[in-house]
Amino acid sequence: MQGGPWMLFDHYLIVRLWSLEFVTFEDKVNSTLIWVCFPSLGMVCYNKSVLLTMASVIGKSIRVDLNTLNTKKRCFALVYVEISLDKPIMGKFNLKSICYIVEYEGLHMLCASCDCCGQVCNY
């Protein structure tokens, strides 16, 4: 239950505590934890509080990748974020008049109608 995220064949594996009331076909996943990538950031952004603030625009910030904090990967920064699967995902955002691109690791099912992840709408 601790330490994820886990990926199998480039897809996220969601692990939850089991309960007696669990019914597979009625269960709906509303959110997921995912690595969010911020490519081409300036070195001034490689600060834990700055990265967590940037990620909070997308969802609930969880933690910053250790290699990012140690600036071992200077071409992109990774932040672990809980995102809602019921809301459209962001491809970019503005912070202090600067436009930042956002990439998501392992997102494969994205609805073309509503930009939500993990579903396909019928309209």
C-alpha positions, 0 to 999 in steps of 0.5 A: 500500500505504500511506496508507489506508483507502480507501473506495469507495461507502461500503465499505472497499477492502483492498489487499495485496501479490500473491503467486504462491500467491494463490487468490481463492476460498480467500483469507479476510480475518481483519482490517481497518483501520477508523475507529472513532468515539467520540461525545460524549467530554469534552475531557479524552479528546481526548489522543492517549494516552487515545484510543489506550488507548480504541481498544486495547480494541477492537483494535490502535490505529494512529493518531488522526485529525489533526482529532481531535488538533487538536480541530477536531471536538469532537462525536466522536473518530476513531481508526484501528484494526485489528479482527478480523473473526472476533470480535464487535464492541463497541458500547460499553465501560466505562473507569474506570466510564464507559460509552463508545459505539463507532461504526464507519465503513463496516461494513455486513455484520454477522451478527445471530447472532454480531455478527462483521463480514463474514460471515453465520452459518447458525445 
